């Protein structure tokens, strides 16, 4: 069950960060309000995952790496931002690091 809360936190964080792109430096009301709403939601949902037993390092690592990967894809696919092979390699390294963190945590409990 903590994983469902974490998935929600990731979705809310991605929505907040995409909204941030459209705030015009917090001069546009609706995108600015969405940033506050979605980030608040993301932190609430992340706290729920943690309070249900998810390890802090794993939760934050998965949350951050998923956000990086999803935002890079969204930027490239929908916002016209470049995504080079070097950047793709960087995203894969981040995701690989989180996987190593998760697998290392499981090995410690085996």
N, C-alpha and C positions, 0 to 999 in steps of 0.2 A: 504493500500500500504506500510506503513512503515514496516509491518511484513515481506514482501517479501525481503526487503533490509536486515532485521535482519537475516532471514534464510540464505541468501547469506553470511553474515558476519560470522555466525556460521560455515558454511561449509568451508569457507576460513581459519578460525582460527583452525579448526580441521585438515585441510590439512597441515597447517603450523606446528602444533605441532607434527603431525606424521612425517613430513619431518625432524623436529628437531632431532628426534630419530636416524636418519641415517646420520647426519652431521659429526660424529666422532669428536665432539668438534670444529666444523667449519673448519675441515681440508679437507673435501670432497666438491668440488665445486658445483656440481649439487644440492644435497640436501640443501646446504647452500643458494644457489640462490633461491631455491623454498621457503625456510623459509622466506626470505626477501620479495619475491613477494607475498606470501600468507598472511603474516601478514600485509603488506601494503594494500592489497586488503581488508582484514578483517576490518581494521580500517577505510578505506574509506567507505565501505558499512555500517558499524556501524554509521558513521557520517551522512550518507544519511538517515538512519532510524530516527536518532535524529532530523535532520533538517526538517523532514516531520511530526514532532509532537509527536514522541514517547517519553514518559517520561524517563529520564536518569536512574533512579533506576530500572525501569522495564526492559528497554533495556539491561542494563549491567547485571542485575540479570539473565535474560533469556539467554543471550549470555554466561555468565560464567557457569551457571548450565547445560546448554545443552552441552557445551564443556566438562565439567567434566564427564557427563554421557556418552556421545558418545566416549570419549577417553578411559574411563574405559572399555567399551564394545569392542572397536577396539583392545585395548591392550590384552584383554582376548581372543578374537576370532581369531585374526590374528597375534599377536606378541608374543604369548606364555607367557603372563604375568598373574600372579595369580589374581583371583578376589574372595575374601572370602565373606562370609555372612556379616561380619562386614563392609567390604567395600561397599557391595551392600546397606546395611542399611544406611551408610553415604551418598551415592549418593541419596538415596530416601529422606533423610533429607534435603539435599541441594535443590532438586527439590521441595519438599514440602514447603521449605522456600520461594522459588521464587513464587510458586503459591499463598502463603499467601500475599506476596508483591503485586502481581498483583490484587488479589481479594480486598485487602485493598485499593489499588489505585482506583479501580472501585467503591467501597463503598463511597469513599470521593467525587465522582462526581455524585452520584445518587441523 
